[in-house]
Amino acid sequence: MHYALNLRTFFYSHYFYLGLRFAGGLIGVTLLTLQFADMTVAMTVCIGALCTALMDMPSPLRHKFNEMSASVLLCSAVTLLISLCAPYHWLLMFMLVAVSFAACMMVVYGRKSMPLQLATLFIMTMSMEHDMSVRESFIHTGLFTLGAVAYLAYAMGISWILRHRIKQQVLAEALFELAAYIDIKAHFYDTDKDLTEQFNQLIRHQSLLADRQQASRDLILRSHNNAKDAIVVQTHVCMLDLYELILSTHTDYAQLRAHLADSPVMKTLHDLAYKAARDIESVAYDVTRKKASYPEISYEPELDAIEAALAALQQRIDAGEPQQEALAVLRAQRNKIRAIIRMIGELHQASQKAYDTTPFWADADMGPFLSQQKYELRMILSHLRWDSPIFRFSLRVAMAITAGLGVAWLLPYAAHSYWIVLTIVIILKPSFSMTRQRRRDRIVGTVIGCVITALILKFLNYPAFILAALVLSTVAMPTFVYLRYRYAAIAVSVMILLQMYLLAPDNHHLIMERLIDTFIGALVATAFSFVLANWEYQSLPQLVRTVLEVNLRYMQASFDLLQGKGKDDFAYRIERKRLMDSLAALSSALVRMLDEPARKQRAVEDVNLFIVQNYLLVAHVAALRAILRRHTKELPVAQVNAMLGESHGQVVEVLTHALGAGNGEHAQVSQAGQASGDALMSAAALSAQDAPAAASALVPWSGWPLVQRRIRLLQADAVQIITHREAILRDIA
């Protein structure tokens, strides 16, 4: 369950704060307007505030102002344009289609433009029913703009006051998702759980975790000027370091199951992971409550049990049993878990003390860590081509709206074309899977909302209760729109139907008419979701190539760091972040593809394994960092660097072959991949054979076996990347 759906944390989450801010602004603007005008004017002002409120999301203050200002200007322009065209039916139909197409093209600017697209289409549908003169159109637009500007000023003021609080809440959300990530990893120690299925769950959650970590970066690293900001910066950095340590455990599960499947120590490892997740949750919970966090969980019983298991394995080895591999794997896991526990302790400490300055890289450019957003016209123009998914989506929406208007005009009963169009624009999304999910939630939410409204009007039709229901639904709608859209659909249905009832209390068919219109809009949207569709498998080759390109840069930065070539790990952190983002994008595409028709799914298993293998490379690098940190005593720097340099060269050769192979025919892909794979496998095997001799010839050092084993695994997993890339290309072809 999502952390914000738990009552213990719900009222501290930024989702609930957003709902309160949203409702306070809308209700406040409406009530203030009612002091000077009638209900019709107040509703116009309220809709202006509502369109601006759709852009009210956790963002840096400057970004929030720019985004909400864009909404004010664009929605005001659309309101005026549609109002002026409304008296001329043919012109109105043309402008509705044109505005729909232009609004959908804004999706090229990324996820943050989606609320702006929705606000534009929403006000377009709300304005299409008004038959006004030119003078009335300008007055109507002025009232709309007044409400939009009023909410902009209100939201910016509240956000400035709560700017540090919002940082805490977004950071806490990233910590809660990290705890959920560890909960999934805990099941890797449960031998009753299928290992492949657990990997699948982990990969799906990875996309969400990457998104939450990026939201935390964007808020926290853009402006950190005082001691309170320094606390959240330090906590954020500790969270990322902890995440890397958790990644380093990713490579040992299969070996643990192979050697210790029947041992009670597996249950102990599961319990340790579960406790670690709860410990991180306690930090997140204290961060949301603006409190310093202190450790309350003891790991000693489980750690003592692991030490006892290690001692028992050593006794078996002394007795002549071949348990050396099991001992090495369990010992390595013990060391990683101890490092994770220590880092969780540092996470607690980071929340406890105020810092004079932000404990981050001095004078470093944070730009590479942050989401870069450029709103340039040439980005839209570059997508005005037939093979652009955004262009095809825009055409799809424009055609669906045209069809929806035609259906409304042909129906024998007085259909509300604006409601049909609104349903279409809410349901129809750029990807088939998003459309499918939104359609299901919209229909179910609307039905439930209609039933609730009918019950209120029949049994609880009192002004005070209707007002309370309006306030509650107004708070619930923005609160759940990013958590559970179905709940938001219920709330918005209740809110709009009650508002319509207050404006037209004599319409006894209000609920049934809107319900029928919703089903018509959903049917049209479903039909057009197959028109000019872009299936996820079509984007897989480019996404896979991007992962390989970023992985090459990541490997270079990683081995530079391992060999001590840089003054700090800043470049490594940048490339790690980029690799995790590219893997999250590929994971998201895979998850969306699984929601598409079976005949449109390609290479599902190989894409999944390709993602896993790339994660394993990250895990091997993290493990190598941990090993080198743990065995710094008498470290033979020259010899270790030579081994790392040779391994780096081999891995880079494989990844380069994989990238180069994509430029030829699929037969050539297979030959190149097989050749490079065979070469590296031979090199890895030779390394394994020569390892004991090399170790004895070099300076004695306790870390040699661990480093050599990790490098062999790194090389072997790099080879598997080629194999799965070949299979993906063949299946798509």
N, C-alpha and C positions, 0 to 999 in steps of 0.2 A: 504494500500500500504506500502511496506517495506520502511523504512526511507531512505535507500541508493538509492532508485529509484526516490526520490524527488530531483529535481535539486538544491534546496536550501541546501541540505545536502550531495548530491552525491560527490561533489568535495572535501569534507572534510573527507569522510569515508575512512577506511583502505582498502576497496575494490578498490577504484580508485587509491590509493597509490600503491597497489599491482599491478594493471594493468600497471602503469607507470614504476614501478621497473622491472617488468617482460619484458615489451617491451624494456626498456632502456638496460637491460642486453643482451637480444637476438640480438637486432639490433647492439648494440655496439660490441659484440663478432664477429658477422658476418662481419661487416664493417672492423674491425681490421684485421680479417683473410684475407679478400679480398685484403688488402695491400700487402700481401706476397704470396698469392696462388690464384688458380682459384675458380670458383663458386662451383665445385663439392666438393672440400676440405672444402670450407666455409660452405656448407650445412651440411657436416658431423659434423663439429665443432658446428654448430648451433643446431643440433639435440641433441648433448651432453649437451649443455646448457639448451635446452628445457626440457629434462628429469629431470635435477636437479631443474629447475624452478618449476616443478610440486609439489615439496616439500616445496616451499617457502611460508609458511603460518605464521601468527602471532604466535610466540612462544617465550619463554624465550631463550636468546642467546645460552646458553649451549645446550638446547634441539634442537634448530634449527640447530646448527652445527652438532650434532650427527645424526639427521634425514637426513640432506642433504648429509652428508658424507656417510651414509649408501646407499643413492641413487646412489652416484658416484660409489662406489665399486660394488654394486649389478648390476647396469645397465651396467657397463663396463665389468663385468664378463659374463653377458648374451650376450652382443654384440660379444665378442670374441668367446663364445661357439657356438652361432648360425652361425656366419660367417665361423667358421671352419667346421661346419656340412653342410653348404649350398651346396657344390658340390655333396654330397651323399644324394639323395632324400629320401631314406628309413630312413637314420639316422636323417635327418632334421625333417621328420614327427614325429619320435619318440621324439626328443628333444623338439619340439614345444609343444607336449602334456605334456611332463614331466615338462617343465618350467611353462606352464600354471597352472598345478596342484599345483606346489610348490608356485607359486606367489599367488594363491588364498588362500592357507593355511595361508599366512601371515595375513589374516583378523582376525585371533585369537588375534592379538595385539590391536584390537580396531579401532576406526574411523581414528586415525592418520596414520594408516598403509595403508588406502585405496589409497591415492595418490602414495605411494611407489609401491603398487600392480599395479596400472594403468601405472606408469612409466616403470615398468619391462615388462609388457605385450606390451606396446607401442613400446619400443625399440626392443622387440622380433619380432614384425610384421615388423618393419622398416628394420631389418637385414636379414629377411628370403629371400629377393629377390636378394641379392648380391651373385654372384658366384665368389668367390675369392680364390686365392692361400693362403697357410699358411702365407707367408710373407705379402701379401696384407691384410690379416685378422688382423695381429698384427699392421700394419700401420693404418688401419681403426680404430681399437680399441684405438690406441694411440691418434688419432685425436679426437675421441669421448670423451675420458677421458680429453683431454686438454680443450675442450669446457665446460665439466662438472665442472672441477676444477676452470676454469676462472669464471663461473657464481657463484660457491660457494664462492669464494673470494669476488666477487662483492657484492653478496647479504648480506654476513656477515658484510661487511664494511658499507653498507647503513643501515642495521638494527641496527648496533651499534650507528651510528650517530642519527638515529631516534628512539632509544629505548624508550625514554620517550614519544615521540609523538605517538607511536604505543599503549602504555598503555592508553593514553588519548582517542584514537579512539575506542579501545575495550571497555573501561569503558563507553564511550558515547553510544555505541551500546546497552549495557545492559540497560542503562537509557532509550533509545528510546523504547526498548521492554517493559520495565516496564510501560511507558506511554501508549503503545498500550494495555497492560494488563488492565490498568485502564479504557481505552476507552470501552473495552468489559464490564467491571463491571458497567459502567455508564448506560448501557442499561438494567441492572437489575431493575432500577428505572422506566423504561418505561413499563407500564402495557400492552401495545400492543405487547410487545415482549414475546415469550414463555420462561418461566423460565428454563425449562429443556434444551431447545436449547441453551440458553445463558450459562448454565453450561457446555454444550458440547464444545462450542467455547472456553470458559475459560480454560478447561482442555487441549484442543489441543494446545492453546497458551502457557500453562504452560510448556510444554516440551521444546519449543523454548526458553522461558525465562530462564529456568534452564540451558540450554546449554550456553546461552550468559553470565549468571552470573558466570558459571564455567570457561569460557574463561577469564573473567575479573579476577577471583581469581588467575588462573594459571600465568597470567602475572604480576599482581600487588603485590601479596603476596609472591612471590618467592624472589624478590630482591627489597628492598626499603631502600636506603642508604642516601638520601639527602632530602633537603627541598621540592624540586619539587615532588619527589616520595611520600613524606608524604602527600601532598595535594591529590593525587589520592587515596592513601590508606584511608584517612579520608572520602573522598567522597564515596568510595566503601563501607565502613562500614555504613555510613549514608544511602546509598541506600538499604542495606540489612535490616537495622532497619525499614526503611520506608516500605519495602515489608512486614515485619511482621505486622505492623500496618494495612496495606491494607488487609492482610489476616484476621484480626480480624473482619472486616466488613462482612465477608462471611456468617454469620449465621443469619442475620436479614432480608433478602430480602423477604422471604415468609411471615413473620409476618408483615412487612411493607405493603406488597400488601394486606394482609388480612384486616388490620385495616385502611389503608389510600389510598386505590386504587383510590378513586375519589377526593382526596385532591390535590390541586395545589402544596403542599409541595413536592410531588414526582418529579415534574418537577424541583423544586428548587434543590433537591438532585442530580438529573441528571446533572444539570448545574454546580453544585459544583464539581462533579467527572470529568466532561469535562474540567473545568478550571484547576483542579489539574493535569490532564494529560498534558495540554499545559504548565503548569508551570514546570513540570519535563522535558518536551521536551526543554524548554528554557535553563535549566541547561545543558542538553546534548549538545545542539547546541553551547553553550559557551565553554564547555569543548573541543569540536572538534576544536574550533578556538583559543584555548590556552588562553582563557580570564576568568577572574573572573566573576561569575554570580551574578546578583542582582535581587530581586523580582520586577516584573512589573505588576503582576496580583493582583487585589483586590477581596477578597472574602466577603467583608462586606455586600453588598446588599443581597446575598443569606443567609448569617448567620443571618442577621436581620430578613429575611423572616421566617427562621426556628424558631427564638425566638418568633416571632408573632404567628406562628402556635402552638407552645407549650403553649403560654399564652391562646390562644383560646380553646385548649383542656382542660386546667385547669379550665377555666370558665364553660365549659360543665360539667366537673366533679362536680364542686361546685353547679351546677344547678341540679344535680342528675342523669346525664347520665352516663352509664357504659363505660367510656373511659380510665380507668386506664391503661389497657394493651397497648393501642395505645400511651398514654403519655410516658410510660416506654420505649417502643421500639424506639420512635422518640428521646427521650432524650438520650438513649444509642447511637443511631446513630449520634446525634449531638456531643456527647463527643468524639466519635472515629474520626469523621471528623475534629474536632478541633485539635486533636492530630496529625492527618496526615498533616494538614496545618502547624502546628508548626515544624514537622519533615522536611517538604519541605523547610521551612525557614532555618533549620539547614543544609540542603543539599546545599542551596545557600551559606551559611556562610563557609561551608567546602571548597568551591572552591576559597574563597577570600583571605585567609591568608596563609603564609608560616609557617611551623612548624619546630622547631628545631630538633625534633625527630619524628619518625613515631608514631602517636597516636593509638597504638594498644596494645595488651596484651604483657607486658614486658617478653622477653625471652621465649615466647610461641613457641611450635613446630607447624608450619603451615602445616606440612605434611598431617594431616587428611582433610584439606580443599582443597588440591591440587590433581590434576589427577596424579595417580601413573602409570608409564609406565615402564614395564620390558620386555626387548626383550631376552627371554630365549628359547633355543631350546626345552626344555622339555614341554613348553606350546604347541608347534606344535605337538610334539609326543603324548601328552595326548589327542589330538583331532583326532588321527588316529584310529577312531572307527566308526562303521556304524551309530550309533545313533547321531553322532556329526553333527549339522547343517553346520559347516564350512567344514567338510570332504565331506559331500554330495554336498555342493556348489562347491567345488574344482573339484569333479568328474563331476558335471554337466557342468562346463566350459570346462573341458578337452574333454568331449564327444562332446560338441557343436563345439569346434574348429576343432575336427576331422571331424565332419560332414561338416563344412564350407569348409575345405580343399578338401574334397571329392566332394562337389558340384561344387567348382571352377574348379576342374580337369575334371569333366564330362560335363560342359557346352560347347555348341558348339562354343560360341564366346570367345574371349580372355579375360576371367574374370581375375580380379586382386585379387588373393587369399589373399594378405596382407591387402587389403582394406576390404574384407569380414570379415577376422579374426579381424581386428581392430574394425569394427562395432559390432561384437559379444562381444568382451571384454568390450567395452564401455557400451553396453546395459545390458548385463547379470549381475545382482547384487545378493547379498545374499538373499534378500527377493523378493517375487513376486510383491509387491506394488512398490518397488524401480525400478524393471525391467520394469514394466508397464509404470511408469512415464518417465523413461529414454528413453524407446522405442519411446514414443509419441514425446518427445522433440527432440530426435535425428532425426527422420524422418522429422518432420516439419522444424526443423532448417536446415537440409541438403538441403531440397527442396528450401527453401527461399534463402539459401546461394548460391545454384547453379544458381538460377534465377538472383540474384544480380551480380554474377560473369559473367554470360552470357551477361548481359546488359553492364557491364563495358568493356568487351572484344569487344563488337559490336559497342558501341557508344563512349566510352571514352578510347580507346586503345592508351593512351599516356604514356610514361615512368614515367613522373612526377605524373600523376594521379594514375597509378598502384602502384607506391611506396607509395603514400599517403594512398591508400586503404589498402595496406599491413601493414603500421604502425598503422592505426586506428583499423584494425581487430586484430592485435597483442596486442594492449592495451585492447580491448574489451573482448577478450577471457578469460583471468584470472580474469578480473573485474567482469564478470557476472557468472563465473562458480559456485560460491556458492550463487548467488542471484537468477538468472533465467537461468537455464542450456540451455533453448531453445535459448536465446540470445547468449550464449557462443557457441552453436552448429552452429549458423549462422556465427559467427565470425571465428571459426576455419575452416569452410568449405571454406569461402572466402579466408582466409589466405593460406591454403594448395593448393587450386586450382590455385591461382595466382602464388604461388611458382612453381607449376608443369608447368604452362604455360611458365614461364620464363626459365625453364630448357628444355622444349620441346615445343616450340611455333608452331610446325608443326602438333601437334596432334589435329585434328579438332573434335574428338569424346571424348575429355577429360572429359567434364562435364557430358554427358549422360552416359558414362561408369561408372563413380563414383556414379552416381545416382542409376543406376541399381544394382551395387555392394552393395550399402547401403540397398536397399530393400531386397536383398538376405540375407545379414547379419542379418537384423532385423527379417526376417521370420524364420531363423534358431534359433536365440536367443529366439524368442517367443515360438517356438515349444519346446525347451529344458527348458524353464522356468517351465514347468509342470513335468519335469523328476527329480526324487529324490527330489521333492520340500519339503520345510519345511514350513508348514502353521503356522501362528501366534498363533492359538488356542492351538497348542501343547506346547508352552512355557508359557501359562497363569498360570497353577498351580504353577510353580516355581516362577514366577514373583509375584503372589499374596502372596505366602508364604514369599518371601523376604520382601514385604511391611509390613506384620504382624510382622516379626521378628524385623525389624528396628523400627516399631512403638512402640513395647514393650520397646526398649531401649530409644526411644524418650520420652515416657511417664515417665520413671524413671528419666531421666535428667530434664524433665519439672517440675515434682513435687518436685524434689530436689531444683530446682531454686525457685519455688514458695514458698517453705517452708524455704528458706534462708539457705540451708545446704552447699552451696558452696561459695567460696570467690568471684567468678565472674560467668558470663554466658558462659564461654568458652566451657565447655562440652555440654551445651544446644545447642549452635550454631553448634557444630559438628554434633550432632544427628539430629538437624533440617535439616541441609544440606543433610545428608544421607537419611532422609525420603523423602525429596522433590526430590532427585535424583531417588530413587526407584519408587516413584509415576510417575515421568516423564518417566521412562523406561516403566512402565505399560501403560501410556497414549500413548506413541509412538507405542507400540505393538497394542493397540486398533485402532489407526488411520490407521496403516498399514493393519490391518485385514479388515477394512472397504473397502479397495481397492482390496481385494481378491474376488474370485467368491463367490456368495451368499451361495453356499452349503458348503463352507469352513469357514463360520463365526459361531461363537459360543458365546452365553451368552453376546451379545453386550450390552444390556441394563443393565444387572447385573454388568458387568465389569465397565461400566460407573458409576453406582450408588456406587459401591464399592470404586472407586477412589474418588467420591464426598464425601462419608462418612469419608474417611480418611483425606481429606482436611478439613472437618468440625472439626475433632478432633484437627487439628493444629490451626484452627481458634478459637476454644474454649479456647485453652491454651493461645494463643495470647491475647484474650479478657480478660482472667483472669489476665494476667500480667498487662494489661492496667488498669483494675479495682483496683488492689492492689496498683499500682503506684498512681492512682488518689485519693484513699481514705486512704492515709497513716496516716492522723490525727487520733490519739487515736486508732490505729489499735490493736485489741486484738490478739496478735501473737499466743498465745498458743491455743486459741479456733479456730482460722482460720486454723492453721496447723493441728489440729485434724480433722477438716472437710475435708481438702485437703487430709490427709492421708487415711481417710476412702474411699473417692472417688477414690483415686489412687488404692487402693486395689481392689475395685470392677471392675474398668476398666481393670486392669492387669489380673484379673481372667477371664474376657470375652475374651481378646485377647489370653490368654494362652489356653483357651478351643478351640478357633478357630484354633490355631496352632496344638494342639494335635489331634483335630478331623480329620485333614488331613491324619493321619497315618492309619486310619481304613477304613472300607468299607463306602460307601456313605450313607447307612442306619444309620450306627453308627454316621456319621457326622451329619445327620439331628437330631438324638436324642440328641447328646451332645450339638449341637448348640441350639436346642430348650430348653433344660434343663437350660443351662447357661443363655440363653436369658430371659427365664421366671423368673429366679432367680434375674437377674439384674433389670428387669422391675419392679418386686415386690419391690426390694430395692429402686429403684428410686421413685416409687409411695409412699412408706413409708416415704422417705425423704421429698417428697413434702408435705405430710400431717403433718409431724412433724416440718416442717420448721418454722412456726410462733411460736410454743411453744419453739423451740430451741432458736430462736432469742430473745425472751423475757427473757429467762433464762440466756442468756449470757450477756457479757458486751455490752452496747448500742454502736452501730457503724453504720454509714450511709451506709456502703458497704454490709451489710448482705443480703438484697434482691437480689442484683446483683450477688453476689458470689453464692448464693444458686440456683438462676435460671440458671446460667451458668453451674454449676455442674450437675444439672438435665439434661440439654441439652447434656452435654458431655457423661453422662451415657447412655442416650437414643440412641445417635448416635453410640456409641460403640456397642450396641446390634444389630443395623442394619448391621454392618460390618459382623457379623456372618451369618445373613440371606442371604446377597448377596454372601458371599463365598460359602455357601451351594449350591445356585442356579448355580454358576459358575461350581462347580465340577460336579453337576448333568448333566448340559448341555454338558459339555465336554465328560463325560462318555457315 
